[in-house]
Amino acid sequence: MNNLMNDSSMGLFIWQAIILISIGLWIYCLIDILKNKFAQNDKIIWILVVILIPFIGSLLYLFIGKNKKLKSN
């Protein structure tokens, strides 16, 4: 019985870690979007994508959106 408690506790810890990482990634992406300039309406679109589809939207922004930022002189 005691072993069963430890296994479920470890599973709960893993899920909590995944959720915290996901929230941290979401906040990082939102701050990065708000700090940088994008062409036309891209900033609004990326904000909506990250807010409406939190985990997948954050990953999409990291792999696609970061390359779309305008470079400052």
mmCIF file of the N, C-alpha and C atoms, coordinates in Angstrom:
data_MODEL
# 
_entry.id   MODEL 
# 
loop_
_atom_site.group_PDB 
_atom_site.id 
_atom_site.type_symbol 
_atom_site.label_atom_id 
_atom_site.label_alt_id 
_atom_site.label_comp_id 
_atom_site.label_asym_id 
_atom_site.label_entity_id 
_atom_site.label_seq_id 
_atom_site.pdbx_PDB_ins_code 
_atom_site.Cartn_x 
_atom_site.Cartn_y 
_atom_site.Cartn_z 
_atom_site.occupancy 
_atom_site.B_iso_or_equiv 
_atom_site.pdbx_formal_charge 
_atom_site.auth_seq_id 
_atom_site.auth_comp_id 
_atom_site.auth_asym_id 
_atom_site.auth_atom_id 
_atom_site.pdbx_PDB_model_num 
ATOM 1   N N  . MET A 1 1  ? 0.825  -1.196 0.000   1.00 0.00 ? 1  MET A N  1 
ATOM 2   C CA . MET A 1 1  ? 0.000  0.000  0.000   1.00 0.00 ? 1  MET A CA 1 
ATOM 3   C C  . MET A 1 1  ? 0.867  1.257  0.000   1.00 0.00 ? 1  MET A C  1 
ATOM 4   N N  . ASN A 1 2  ? 1.935  1.223  0.763   1.00 0.00 ? 2  ASN A N  1 
ATOM 5   C CA . ASN A 1 2  ? 2.815  2.374  0.851   1.00 0.00 ? 2  ASN A CA 1 
ATOM 6   C C  . ASN A 1 2  ? 3.498  2.640  -0.490  1.00 0.00 ? 2  ASN A C  1 
ATOM 7   N N  . ASN A 1 3  ? 3.832  1.573  -1.220  1.00 0.00 ? 3  ASN A N  1 
ATOM 8   C CA . ASN A 1 3  ? 4.459  1.717  -2.531  1.00 0.00 ? 3  ASN A CA 1 
ATOM 9   C C  . ASN A 1 3  ? 3.503  2.374  -3.521  1.00 0.00 ? 3  ASN A C  1 
ATOM 10  N N  . LEU A 1 4  ? 2.233  2.064  -3.421  1.00 0.00 ? 4  LEU A N  1 
ATOM 11  C CA . LEU A 1 4  ? 1.215  2.659  -4.286  1.00 0.00 ? 4  LEU A CA 1 
ATOM 12  C C  . LEU A 1 4  ? 1.116  4.165  -4.055  1.00 0.00 ? 4  LEU A C  1 
ATOM 13  N N  . MET A 1 5  ? 1.226  4.595  -2.822  1.00 0.00 ? 5  MET A N  1 
ATOM 14  C CA . MET A 1 5  ? 1.199  6.027  -2.503  1.00 0.00 ? 5  MET A CA 1 
ATOM 15  C C  . MET A 1 5  ? 2.391  6.733  -3.130  1.00 0.00 ? 5  MET A C  1 
ATOM 16  N N  . ASN A 1 6  ? 3.555  6.128  -3.086  1.00 0.00 ? 6  ASN A N  1 
ATOM 17  C CA . ASN A 1 6  ? 4.747  6.746  -3.645  1.00 0.00 ? 6  ASN A CA 1 
ATOM 18  C C  . ASN A 1 6  ? 4.663  6.857  -5.160  1.00 0.00 ? 6  ASN A C  1 
ATOM 19  N N  . ASP A 1 7  ? 4.113  5.835  -5.833  1.00 0.00 ? 7  ASP A N  1 
ATOM 20  C CA . ASP A 1 7  ? 3.980  5.873  -7.281  1.00 0.00 ? 7  ASP A CA 1 
ATOM 21  C C  . ASP A 1 7  ? 3.019  6.964  -7.722  1.00 0.00 ? 7  ASP A C  1 
ATOM 22  N N  . SER A 1 8  ? 1.909  7.095  -7.023  1.00 0.00 ? 8  SER A N  1 
ATOM 23  C CA . SER A 1 8  ? 0.943  8.130  -7.403  1.00 0.00 ? 8  SER A CA 1 
ATOM 24  C C  . SER A 1 8  ? 1.478  9.518  -7.060  1.00 0.00 ? 8  SER A C  1 
ATOM 25  N N  . SER A 1 9  ? 2.264  9.627  -6.005  1.00 0.00 ? 9  SER A N  1 
ATOM 26  C CA . SER A 1 9  ? 2.854  10.915 -5.662  1.00 0.00 ? 9  SER A CA 1 
ATOM 27  C C  . SER A 1 9  ? 3.844  11.359 -6.727  1.00 0.00 ? 9  SER A C  1 
ATOM 28  N N  . MET A 1 10 ? 4.618  10.412 -7.263  1.00 0.00 ? 10 MET A N  1 
ATOM 29  C CA . MET A 1 10 ? 5.579  10.741 -8.308  1.00 0.00 ? 10 MET A CA 1 
ATOM 30  C C  . MET A 1 10 ? 4.859  11.170 -9.582  1.00 0.00 ? 10 MET A C  1 
ATOM 31  N N  . GLY A 1 11 ? 3.774  10.495 -9.905  1.00 0.00 ? 11 GLY A N  1 
ATOM 32  C CA . GLY A 1 11 ? 2.997  10.867 -11.085 1.00 0.00 ? 11 GLY A CA 1 
ATOM 33  C C  . GLY A 1 11 ? 2.406  12.261 -10.932 1.00 0.00 ? 11 GLY A C  1 
ATOM 34  N N  . LEU A 1 12 ? 1.925  12.576 -9.746  1.00 0.00 ? 12 LEU A N  1 
ATOM 35  C CA . LEU A 1 12 ? 1.372  13.902 -9.478  1.00 0.00 ? 12 LEU A CA 1 
ATOM 36  C C  . LEU A 1 12 ? 2.458  14.965 -9.587  1.00 0.00 ? 12 LEU A C  1 
ATOM 37  N N  . PHE A 1 13 ? 3.640  14.652 -9.075  1.00 0.00 ? 13 PHE A N  1 
ATOM 38  C CA . PHE A 1 13 ? 4.761  15.593 -9.166  1.00 0.00 ? 13 PHE A CA 1 
ATOM 39  C C  . PHE A 1 13 ? 5.134  15.862 -10.624 1.00 0.00 ? 13 PHE A C  1 
ATOM 40  N N  . ILE A 1 14 ? 5.147  14.827 -11.442 1.00 0.00 ? 14 ILE A N  1 
ATOM 41  C CA . ILE A 1 14 ? 5.488  15.001 -12.867 1.00 0.00 ? 14 ILE A CA 1 
ATOM 42  C C  . ILE A 1 14 ? 4.456  15.879 -13.558 1.00 0.00 ? 14 ILE A C  1 
ATOM 43  N N  . TRP A 1 15 ? 3.168  15.653 -13.300 1.00 0.00 ? 15 TRP A N  1 
ATOM 44  C CA . TRP A 1 15 ? 2.127  16.477 -13.918 1.00 0.00 ? 15 TRP A CA 1 
ATOM 45  C C  . TRP A 1 15 ? 2.216  17.928 -13.459 1.00 0.00 ? 15 TRP A C  1 
ATOM 46  N N  . GLN A 1 16 ? 2.503  18.132 -12.182 1.00 0.00 ? 16 GLN A N  1 
ATOM 47  C CA . GLN A 1 16 ? 2.649  19.499 -11.678 1.00 0.00 ? 16 GLN A CA 1 
ATOM 48  C C  . GLN A 1 16 ? 3.838  20.195 -12.326 1.00 0.00 ? 16 GLN A C  1 
ATOM 49  N N  . ALA A 1 17 ? 4.930  19.484 -12.522 1.00 0.00 ? 17 ALA A N  1 
ATOM 50  C CA . ALA A 1 17 ? 6.112  20.057 -13.180 1.00 0.00 ? 17 ALA A CA 1 
ATOM 51  C C  . ALA A 1 17 ? 5.793  20.427 -14.629 1.00 0.00 ? 17 ALA A C  1 
ATOM 52  N N  . ILE A 1 18 ? 5.074  19.561 -15.333 1.00 0.00 ? 18 ILE A N  1 
ATOM 53  C CA . ILE A 1 18 ? 4.698  19.840 -16.723 1.00 0.00 ? 18 ILE A CA 1 
ATOM 54  C C  . ILE A 1 18 ? 3.802  21.072 -16.793 1.00 0.00 ? 18 ILE A C  1 
ATOM 55  N N  . ILE A 1 19 ? 2.854  21.179 -15.890 1.00 0.00 ? 19 ILE A N  1 
ATOM 56  C CA . ILE A 1 19 ? 1.947  22.335 -15.877 1.00 0.00 ? 19 ILE A CA 1 
ATOM 57  C C  . ILE A 1 19 ? 2.707  23.624 -15.571 1.00 0.00 ? 19 ILE A C  1 
ATOM 58  N N  . LEU A 1 20 ? 3.617  23.588 -14.609 1.00 0.00 ? 20 LEU A N  1 
ATOM 59  C CA . LEU A 1 20 ? 4.403  24.790 -14.286 1.00 0.00 ? 20 LEU A CA 1 
ATOM 60  C C  . LEU A 1 20 ? 5.300  25.208 -15.437 1.00 0.00 ? 20 LEU A C  1 
ATOM 61  N N  . ILE A 1 21 ? 5.914  24.258 -16.111 1.00 0.00 ? 21 ILE A N  1 
ATOM 62  C CA . ILE A 1 21 ? 6.742  24.576 -17.278 1.00 0.00 ? 21 ILE A CA 1 
ATOM 63  C C  . ILE A 1 21 ? 5.882  25.169 -18.383 1.00 0.00 ? 21 ILE A C  1 
ATOM 64  N N  . SER A 1 22 ? 4.705  24.609 -18.584 1.00 0.00 ? 22 SER A N  1 
ATOM 65  C CA . SER A 1 22 ? 3.792  25.117 -19.611 1.00 0.00 ? 22 SER A CA 1 
ATOM 66  C C  . SER A 1 22 ? 3.361  26.553 -19.312 1.00 0.00 ? 22 SER A C  1 
ATOM 67  N N  . ILE A 1 23 ? 3.046  26.848 -18.052 1.00 0.00 ? 23 ILE A N  1 
ATOM 68  C CA . ILE A 1 23 ? 2.649  28.202 -17.662 1.00 0.00 ? 23 ILE A CA 1 
ATOM 69  C C  . ILE A 1 23 ? 3.818  29.165 -17.831 1.00 0.00 ? 23 ILE A C  1 
ATOM 70  N N  . GLY A 1 24 ? 5.013  28.745 -17.457 1.00 0.00 ? 24 GLY A N  1 
ATOM 71  C CA . GLY A 1 24 ? 6.197  29.577 -17.632 1.00 0.00 ? 24 GLY A CA 1 
ATOM 72  C C  . GLY A 1 24 ? 6.471  29.873 -19.093 1.00 0.00 ? 24 GLY A C  1 
ATOM 73  N N  . LEU A 1 25 ? 6.337  28.868 -19.942 1.00 0.00 ? 25 LEU A N  1 
ATOM 74  C CA . LEU A 1 25 ? 6.525  29.049 -21.381 1.00 0.00 ? 25 LEU A CA 1 
ATOM 75  C C  . LEU A 1 25 ? 5.486  30.007 -21.936 1.00 0.00 ? 25 LEU A C  1 
ATOM 76  N N  . TRP A 1 26 ? 4.246  29.878 -21.495 1.00 0.00 ? 26 TRP A N  1 
ATOM 77  C CA . TRP A 1 26 ? 3.154  30.735 -21.946 1.00 0.00 ? 26 TRP A CA 1 
ATOM 78  C C  . TRP A 1 26 ? 3.431  32.196 -21.584 1.00 0.00 ? 26 TRP A C  1 
ATOM 79  N N  . ILE A 1 27 ? 3.844  32.429 -20.337 1.00 0.00 ? 27 ILE A N  1 
ATOM 80  C CA . ILE A 1 27 ? 4.146  33.796 -19.888 1.00 0.00 ? 27 ILE A CA 1 
ATOM 81  C C  . ILE A 1 27 ? 5.337  34.361 -20.648 1.00 0.00 ? 27 ILE A C  1 
ATOM 82  N N  . TYR A 1 28 ? 6.387  33.544 -20.852 1.00 0.00 ? 28 TYR A N  1 
ATOM 83  C CA . TYR A 1 28 ? 7.558  33.999 -21.598 1.00 0.00 ? 28 TYR A CA 1 
ATOM 84  C C  . TYR A 1 28 ? 7.173  34.433 -23.009 1.00 0.00 ? 28 TYR A C  1 
ATOM 85  N N  . CYS A 1 29 ? 6.356  33.619 -23.677 1.00 0.00 ? 29 CYS A N  1 
ATOM 86  C CA . CYS A 1 29 ? 5.949  33.944 -25.053 1.00 0.00 ? 29 CYS A CA 1 
ATOM 87  C C  . CYS A 1 29 ? 5.122  35.225 -25.093 1.00 0.00 ? 29 CYS A C  1 
ATOM 88  N N  . LEU A 1 30 ? 4.190  35.391 -24.164 1.00 0.00 ? 30 LEU A N  1 
ATOM 89  C CA . LEU A 1 30 ? 3.382  36.610 -24.147 1.00 0.00 ? 30 LEU A CA 1 
ATOM 90  C C  . LEU A 1 30 ? 4.244  37.855 -23.921 1.00 0.00 ? 30 LEU A C  1 
ATOM 91  N N  . ILE A 1 31 ? 5.190  37.781 -23.001 1.00 0.00 ? 31 ILE A N  1 
ATOM 92  C CA . ILE A 1 31 ? 6.066  38.924 -22.743 1.00 0.00 ? 31 ILE A CA 1 
ATOM 93  C C  . ILE A 1 31 ? 6.930  39.217 -23.958 1.00 0.00 ? 31 ILE A C  1 
ATOM 94  N N  . ASP A 1 32 ? 7.452  38.176 -24.599 1.00 0.00 ? 32 ASP A N  1 
ATOM 95  C CA . ASP A 1 32 ? 8.288  38.360 -25.781 1.00 0.00 ? 32 ASP A CA 1 
ATOM 96  C C  . ASP A 1 32 ? 7.500  38.987 -26.932 1.00 0.00 ? 32 ASP A C  1 
ATOM 97  N N  . ILE A 1 33 ? 6.266  38.570 -27.105 1.00 0.00 ? 33 ILE A N  1 
ATOM 98  C CA . ILE A 1 33 ? 5.425  39.137 -28.158 1.00 0.00 ? 33 ILE A CA 1 
ATOM 99  C C  . ILE A 1 33 ? 5.154  40.613 -27.874 1.00 0.00 ? 33 ILE A C  1 
ATOM 100 N N  . LEU A 1 34 ? 4.829  40.935 -26.638 1.00 0.00 ? 34 LEU A N  1 
ATOM 101 C CA . LEU A 1 34 ? 4.499  42.315 -26.295 1.00 0.00 ? 34 LEU A CA 1 
ATOM 102 C C  . LEU A 1 34 ? 5.714  43.243 -26.377 1.00 0.00 ? 34 LEU A C  1 
ATOM 103 N N  . LYS A 1 35 ? 6.908  42.739 -26.140 1.00 0.00 ? 35 LYS A N  1 
ATOM 104 C CA . LYS A 1 35 ? 8.114  43.567 -26.169 1.00 0.00 ? 35 LYS A CA 1 
ATOM 105 C C  . LYS A 1 35 ? 8.609  43.873 -27.577 1.00 0.00 ? 35 LYS A C  1 
ATOM 106 N N  . ASN A 1 36 ? 8.328  43.017 -28.534 1.00 0.00 ? 36 ASN A N  1 
ATOM 107 C CA . ASN A 1 36 ? 8.898  43.140 -29.867 1.00 0.00 ? 36 ASN A CA 1 
ATOM 108 C C  . ASN A 1 36 ? 7.902  43.675 -30.882 1.00 0.00 ? 36 ASN A C  1 
ATOM 109 N N  . LYS A 1 37 ? 8.450  44.122 -32.004 1.00 0.00 ? 37 LYS A N  1 
ATOM 110 C CA . LYS A 1 37 ? 7.623  44.639 -33.095 1.00 0.00 ? 37 LYS A CA 1 
ATOM 111 C C  . LYS A 1 37 ? 7.479  43.575 -34.174 1.00 0.00 ? 37 LYS A C  1 
ATOM 112 N N  . PHE A 1 38 ? 6.287  43.566 -34.762 1.00 0.00 ? 38 PHE A N  1 
ATOM 113 C CA . PHE A 1 38 ? 5.972  42.628 -35.831 1.00 0.00 ? 38 PHE A CA 1 
ATOM 114 C C  . PHE A 1 38 ? 5.385  43.419 -36.997 1.00 0.00 ? 38 PHE A C  1 
ATOM 115 N N  . ALA A 1 39 ? 5.410  42.827 -38.174 1.00 0.00 ? 39 ALA A N  1 
ATOM 116 C CA . ALA A 1 39 ? 4.833  43.456 -39.355 1.00 0.00 ? 39 ALA A CA 1 
ATOM 117 C C  . ALA A 1 39 ? 3.307  43.399 -39.270 1.00 0.00 ? 39 ALA A C  1 
ATOM 118 N N  . GLN A 1 40 ? 2.671  44.474 -39.667 1.00 0.00 ? 40 GLN A N  1 
ATOM 119 C CA . GLN A 1 40 ? 1.217  44.598 -39.774 1.00 0.00 ? 40 GLN A CA 1 
ATOM 120 C C  . GLN A 1 40 ? 0.504  44.113 -38.517 1.00 0.00 ? 40 GLN A C  1 
ATOM 121 N N  . ASN A 1 41 ? -0.411 43.157 -38.662 1.00 0.00 ? 41 ASN A N  1 
ATOM 122 C CA . ASN A 1 41 ? -1.215 42.670 -37.533 1.00 0.00 ? 41 ASN A CA 1 
ATOM 123 C C  . ASN A 1 41 ? -0.662 41.393 -36.921 1.00 0.00 ? 41 ASN A C  1 
ATOM 124 N N  . ASP A 1 42 ? 0.578  41.060 -37.205 1.00 0.00 ? 42 ASP A N  1 
ATOM 125 C CA . ASP A 1 42 ? 1.147  39.807 -36.702 1.00 0.00 ? 42 ASP A CA 1 
ATOM 126 C C  . ASP A 1 42 ? 1.185  39.752 -35.179 1.00 0.00 ? 42 ASP A C  1 
ATOM 127 N N  . LYS A 1 43 ? 1.404  40.890 -34.528 1.00 0.00 ? 43 LYS A N  1 
ATOM 128 C CA . LYS A 1 43 ? 1.469  40.900 -33.065 1.00 0.00 ? 43 LYS A CA 1 
ATOM 129 C C  . LYS A 1 43 ? 0.121  40.474 -32.470 1.00 0.00 ? 43 LYS A C  1 
ATOM 130 N N  . ILE A 1 44 ? -0.958 41.019 -32.981 1.00 0.00 ? 44 ILE A N  1 
ATOM 131 C CA . ILE A 1 44 ? -2.290 40.667 -32.491 1.00 0.00 ? 44 ILE A CA 1 
ATOM 132 C C  . ILE A 1 44 ? -2.593 39.193 -32.759 1.00 0.00 ? 44 ILE A C  1 
ATOM 133 N N  . ILE A 1 45 ? -2.217 38.729 -33.932 1.00 0.00 ? 45 ILE A N  1 
ATOM 134 C CA . ILE A 1 45 ? -2.464 37.328 -34.287 1.00 0.00 ? 45 ILE A CA 1 
ATOM 135 C C  . ILE A 1 45 ? -1.698 36.396 -33.357 1.00 0.00 ? 45 ILE A C  1 
ATOM 136 N N  . TRP A 1 46 ? -0.422 36.693 -33.093 1.00 0.00 ? 46 TRP A N  1 
ATOM 137 C CA . TRP A 1 46 ? 0.369  35.830 -32.211 1.00 0.00 ? 46 TRP A CA 1 
ATOM 138 C C  . TRP A 1 46 ? -0.162 35.868 -30.779 1.00 0.00 ? 46 TRP A C  1 
ATOM 139 N N  . ILE A 1 47 ? -0.601 37.025 -30.323 1.00 0.00 ? 47 ILE A N  1 
ATOM 140 C CA . ILE A 1 47 ? -1.172 37.099 -28.974 1.00 0.00 ? 47 ILE A CA 1 
ATOM 141 C C  . ILE A 1 47 ? -2.418 36.219 -28.885 1.00 0.00 ? 47 ILE A C  1 
ATOM 142 N N  . LEU A 1 48 ? -3.280 36.299 -29.881 1.00 0.00 ? 48 LEU A N  1 
ATOM 143 C CA . LEU A 1 48 ? -4.490 35.466 -29.882 1.00 0.00 ? 48 LEU A CA 1 
ATOM 144 C C  . LEU A 1 48 ? -4.160 33.984 -29.948 1.00 0.00 ? 48 LEU A C  1 
ATOM 145 N N  . VAL A 1 49 ? -3.184 33.613 -30.781 1.00 0.00 ? 49 VAL A N  1 
ATOM 146 C CA . VAL A 1 49 ? -2.805 32.199 -30.896 1.00 0.00 ? 49 VAL A CA 1 
ATOM 147 C C  . VAL A 1 49 ? -2.285 31.675 -29.560 1.00 0.00 ? 49 VAL A C  1 
ATOM 148 N N  . VAL A 1 50 ? -1.405 32.452 -28.906 1.00 0.00 ? 50 VAL A N  1 
ATOM 149 C CA . VAL A 1 50 ? -0.816 31.996 -27.646 1.00 0.00 ? 50 VAL A CA 1 
ATOM 150 C C  . VAL A 1 50 ? -1.860 31.957 -26.534 1.00 0.00 ? 50 VAL A C  1 
ATOM 151 N N  . ILE A 1 51 ? -2.787 32.906 -26.515 1.00 0.00 ? 51 ILE A N  1 
ATOM 152 C CA . ILE A 1 51 ? -3.807 32.914 -25.459 1.00 0.00 ? 51 ILE A CA 1 
ATOM 153 C C  . ILE A 1 51 ? -4.864 31.830 -25.675 1.00 0.00 ? 51 ILE A C  1 
ATOM 154 N N  . LEU A 1 52 ? -5.316 31.654 -26.912 1.00 0.00 ? 52 LEU A N  1 
ATOM 155 C CA . LEU A 1 52 ? -6.406 30.717 -27.178 1.00 0.00 ? 52 LEU A CA 1 
ATOM 156 C C  . LEU A 1 52 ? -5.960 29.253 -27.238 1.00 0.00 ? 52 LEU A C  1 
ATOM 157 N N  . ILE A 1 53 ? -4.700 29.012 -27.620 1.00 0.00 ? 53 ILE A N  1 
ATOM 158 C CA . ILE A 1 53 ? -4.168 27.645 -27.679 1.00 0.00 ? 53 ILE A CA 1 
ATOM 159 C C  . ILE A 1 53 ? -2.873 27.633 -26.865 1.00 0.00 ? 53 ILE A C  1 
ATOM 160 N N  . PRO A 1 54 ? -2.965 27.660 -25.535 1.00 0.00 ? 54 PRO A N  1 
ATOM 161 C CA . PRO A 1 54 ? -1.796 27.945 -24.695 1.00 0.00 ? 54 PRO A CA 1 
ATOM 162 C C  . PRO A 1 54 ? -0.524 27.151 -24.989 1.00 0.00 ? 54 PRO A C  1 
ATOM 163 N N  . PHE A 1 55 ? -0.511 25.857 -24.834 1.00 0.00 ? 55 PHE A N  1 
ATOM 164 C CA . PHE A 1 55 ? 0.743  25.114 -24.971 1.00 0.00 ? 55 PHE A CA 1 
ATOM 165 C C  . PHE A 1 55 ? 1.189  25.023 -26.425 1.00 0.00 ? 55 PHE A C  1 
ATOM 166 N N  . ILE A 1 56 ? 0.287  24.629 -27.306 1.00 0.00 ? 56 ILE A N  1 
ATOM 167 C CA . ILE A 1 56 ? 0.640  24.484 -28.721 1.00 0.00 ? 56 ILE A CA 1 
ATOM 168 C C  . ILE A 1 56 ? 0.932  25.850 -29.336 1.00 0.00 ? 56 ILE A C  1 
ATOM 169 N N  . GLY A 1 57 ? 0.163  26.868 -28.952 1.00 0.00 ? 57 GLY A N  1 
ATOM 170 C CA . GLY A 1 57 ? 0.409  28.219 -29.459 1.00 0.00 ? 57 GLY A CA 1 
ATOM 171 C C  . GLY A 1 57 ? 1.769  28.742 -29.036 1.00 0.00 ? 57 GLY A C  1 
ATOM 172 N N  . SER A 1 58 ? 2.180  28.443 -27.816 1.00 0.00 ? 58 SER A N  1 
ATOM 173 C CA . SER A 1 58 ? 3.503  28.861 -27.345 1.00 0.00 ? 58 SER A CA 1 
ATOM 174 C C  . SER A 1 58 ? 4.605  28.172 -28.139 1.00 0.00 ? 58 SER A C  1 
ATOM 175 N N  . LEU A 1 59 ? 4.435  26.889 -28.388 1.00 0.00 ? 59 LEU A N  1 
ATOM 176 C CA . LEU A 1 59 ? 5.431  26.167 -29.185 1.00 0.00 ? 59 LEU A CA 1 
ATOM 177 C C  . LEU A 1 59 ? 5.477  26.694 -30.620 1.00 0.00 ? 59 LEU A C  1 
ATOM 178 N N  . LEU A 1 60 ? 4.317  26.959 -31.192 1.00 0.00 ? 60 LEU A N  1 
ATOM 179 C CA . LEU A 1 60 ? 4.280  27.526 -32.547 1.00 0.00 ? 60 LEU A CA 1 
ATOM 180 C C  . LEU A 1 60 ? 4.994  28.869 -32.587 1.00 0.00 ? 60 LEU A C  1 
ATOM 181 N N  . TYR A 1 61 ? 4.768  29.691 -31.583 1.00 0.00 ? 61 TYR A N  1 
ATOM 182 C CA . TYR A 1 61 ? 5.434  30.995 -31.544 1.00 0.00 ? 61 TYR A CA 1 
ATOM 183 C C  . TYR A 1 61 ? 6.948  30.821 -31.460 1.00 0.00 ? 61 TYR A C  1 
ATOM 184 N N  . LEU A 1 62 ? 7.411  29.905 -30.631 1.00 0.00 ? 62 LEU A N  1 
ATOM 185 C CA . LEU A 1 62 ? 8.855  29.711 -30.485 1.00 0.00 ? 62 LEU A CA 1 
ATOM 186 C C  . LEU A 1 62 ? 9.501  29.235 -31.778 1.00 0.00 ? 62 LEU A C  1 
ATOM 187 N N  . PHE A 1 63 ? 8.826  28.344 -32.515 1.00 0.00 ? 63 PHE A N  1 
ATOM 188 C CA . PHE A 1 63 ? 9.415  27.788 -33.724 1.00 0.00 ? 63 PHE A CA 1 
ATOM 189 C C  . PHE A 1 63 ? 9.158  28.619 -34.974 1.00 0.00 ? 63 PHE A C  1 
ATOM 190 N N  . ILE A 1 64 ? 8.043  29.353 -35.020 1.00 0.00 ? 64 ILE A N  1 
ATOM 191 C CA . ILE A 1 64 ? 7.691  30.112 -36.226 1.00 0.00 ? 64 ILE A CA 1 
ATOM 192 C C  . ILE A 1 64 ? 7.723  31.615 -35.969 1.00 0.00 ? 64 ILE A C  1 
ATOM 193 N N  . GLY A 1 65 ? 7.071  32.048 -34.910 1.00 0.00 ? 65 GLY A N  1 
ATOM 194 C CA . GLY A 1 65 ? 6.856  33.471 -34.664 1.00 0.00 ? 65 GLY A CA 1 
ATOM 195 C C  . GLY A 1 65 ? 8.099  34.261 -34.326 1.00 0.00 ? 65 GLY A C  1 
ATOM 196 N N  . LYS A 1 66 ? 9.043  33.651 -33.618 1.00 0.00 ? 66 LYS A N  1 
ATOM 197 C CA . LYS A 1 66 ? 10.251 34.385 -33.240 1.00 0.00 ? 66 LYS A CA 1 
ATOM 198 C C  . LYS A 1 66 ? 11.038 34.813 -34.469 1.00 0.00 ? 66 LYS A C  1 
ATOM 199 N N  . ASN A 1 67 ? 10.918 34.062 -35.551 1.00 0.00 ? 67 ASN A N  1 
ATOM 200 C CA . ASN A 1 67 ? 11.614 34.418 -36.792 1.00 0.00 ? 67 ASN A CA 1 
ATOM 201 C C  . ASN A 1 67 ? 10.921 35.561 -37.529 1.00 0.00 ? 67 ASN A C  1 
ATOM 202 N N  . LYS A 1 68 ? 9.676  35.848 -37.189 1.00 0.00 ? 68 LYS A N  1 
ATOM 203 C CA . LYS A 1 68 ? 8.887  36.876 -37.867 1.00 0.00 ? 68 LYS A CA 1 
ATOM 204 C C  . LYS A 1 68 ? 9.047  38.261 -37.237 1.00 0.00 ? 68 LYS A C  1 
ATOM 205 N N  . LYS A 1 69 ? 9.801  38.363 -36.135 1.00 0.00 ? 69 LYS A N  1 
ATOM 206 C CA . LYS A 1 69 ? 9.976  39.656 -35.491 1.00 0.00 ? 69 LYS A CA 1 
ATOM 207 C C  . LYS A 1 69 ? 10.763 40.584 -36.413 1.00 0.00 ? 69 LYS A C  1 
ATOM 208 N N  . LEU A 1 70 ? 10.419 41.878 -36.329 1.00 0.00 ? 70 LEU A N  1 
ATOM 209 C CA . LEU A 1 70 ? 11.174 42.870 -37.087 1.00 0.00 ? 70 LEU A CA 1 
ATOM 210 C C  . LEU A 1 70 ? 12.477 43.148 -36.362 1.00 0.00 ? 70 LEU A C  1 
ATOM 211 N N  . LYS A 1 71 ? 13.524 43.274 -37.116 1.00 0.00 ? 71 LYS A N  1 
ATOM 212 C CA . LYS A 1 71 ? 14.823 43.556 -36.510 1.00 0.00 ? 71 LYS A CA 1 
ATOM 213 C C  . LYS A 1 71 ? 14.949 45.055 -36.266 1.00 0.00 ? 71 LYS A C  1 
ATOM 214 N N  . SER A 1 72 ? 15.394 45.424 -35.069 1.00 0.00 ? 72 SER A N  1 
ATOM 215 C CA . SER A 1 72 ? 15.578 46.848 -34.748 1.00 0.00 ? 72 SER A CA 1 
ATOM 216 C C  . SER A 1 72 ? 16.980 47.272 -35.193 1.00 0.00 ? 72 SER A C  1 
ATOM 217 N N  . ASN A 1 73 ? 17.084 48.524 -35.628 1.00 0.00 ? 73 ASN A N  1 
ATOM 218 C CA . ASN A 1 73 ? 18.375 49.019 -36.153 1.00 0.00 ? 73 ASN A CA 1 
ATOM 219 C C  . ASN A 1 73 ? 19.274 49.470 -35.060 1.00 0.00 ? 73 ASN A C  1 
# 
